[in-house]
Amino acid sequence: MIYTEDLVAVRTGQPGTTAIVDERFDGANCIDLIIIRRSGKYFSPFLEYQCNSALAKMQFGIGAGGAIQQHFNIETAKNLLVVCPPYHEQKTIVDFLHRGTKRIDAMIETYQRQIEKLREYRQSLISAAVTGKIDVREWANRKISEEEAKEVYS
């Protein structure tokens, strides 16, 4: 059984990909996952960041085998090298990373909305040009100045 704030790590496919168990899955059974029990020594979100880091992925990869799908065993997980700063520092690090990732996620969301609006605008322009609602012949034959080109392509 798994419990809230335990960590589960994937064994097959993308070995080592790790997530914190939230309250929705408290008491659930799991198959083919490595369970890392919550500990007073580690703040679970801190350990999750470590298990998903490039260094941990490299360690999981070294200990993984399999021709078609990578697979690792419990020994690999038990021998994972991780740092262990004091508990309060782990929380400070996680707070810092959460703030940073929230900003990045917000920027990604903003850019994705802008891209979607540009796609919609592009589609409406194409539609208007094809249906004759706008005359594009003048623009098709127009030559632009070097300054306009720099502005467009900068």
C-alpha positions, 0 to 999 in steps of 0.5 A, spaced: 500 500 500 502 507 498 500 513 503 500 520 502 507 523 501 510 517 499 514 517 493 513 512 487 518 511 482 516 508 475 520 501 474 519 500 466 519 505 460 522 511 463 525 508 469 526 513 475 520 518 474 518 519 481 511 523 483 509 524 490 503 520 492 497 525 494 491 524 498 487 521 493 491 515 493 492 514 500 491 507 501 491 504 494 495 498 491 500 499 486 504 494 481 510 495 478 512 501 482 518 502 487 515 505 493 519 510 497 516 511 504 516 518 507 521 519 512 523 524 517 529 525 514 527 528 507 521 533 505 518 529 500 517 534 495 525 535 495 526 528 494 521 528 488 525 533 485 532 529 486 529 523 484 527 527 477 534 530 476 538 529 471 543 526 476 538 521 478 536 519 471 543 518 470 544 513 476 537 510 474 539 509 467 546 506 469 542 501 473 537 499 468 537 493 463 532 491 458 532 491 450 526 494 448 524 497 455 528 500 460 527 497 467 530 497 474 530 494 480 530 496 487 537 495 488 538 501 483 533 505 487 536 503 494 543 505 492 541 512 489 546 517 491 542 523 493 544 529 498 541 531 504 541 538 507 537 539 513 530 539 513 528 546 513 533 547 508 530 542 503 523 546 504 527 552 503 529 549 496 523 546 494 519 553 495 524 556 491 523 551 486 516 552 486 516 559 485 520 559 479 516 553 476 510 557 477 513 563 473 515 559 468 509 555 467 505 562 467 509 564 461 508 558 458 501 558 458 501 565 456 505 564 450 501 558 448 495 562 449 498 567 444 500 562 439 493 559 439 490 566 438 495 567 432 493 561 429 486 563 429 488 570 426 492 566 421 486 562 419 481 568 419 486 571 414 486 565 410 479 565 410 478 572 408 483 572 403 480 565 399 473 568 400 474 575 397 473 579 403 480 582 403 484 583 396 491 581 397 493 582 390 496 589 392 500 586 398 502 580 393 506 585 388 508 590 394 515 591 395 517 592 402 523 597 404 529 594 408 527 598 414 520 594 414 524 587 412 528 588 418 522 590 423 518 584 420 524 579 421 527 582 428 
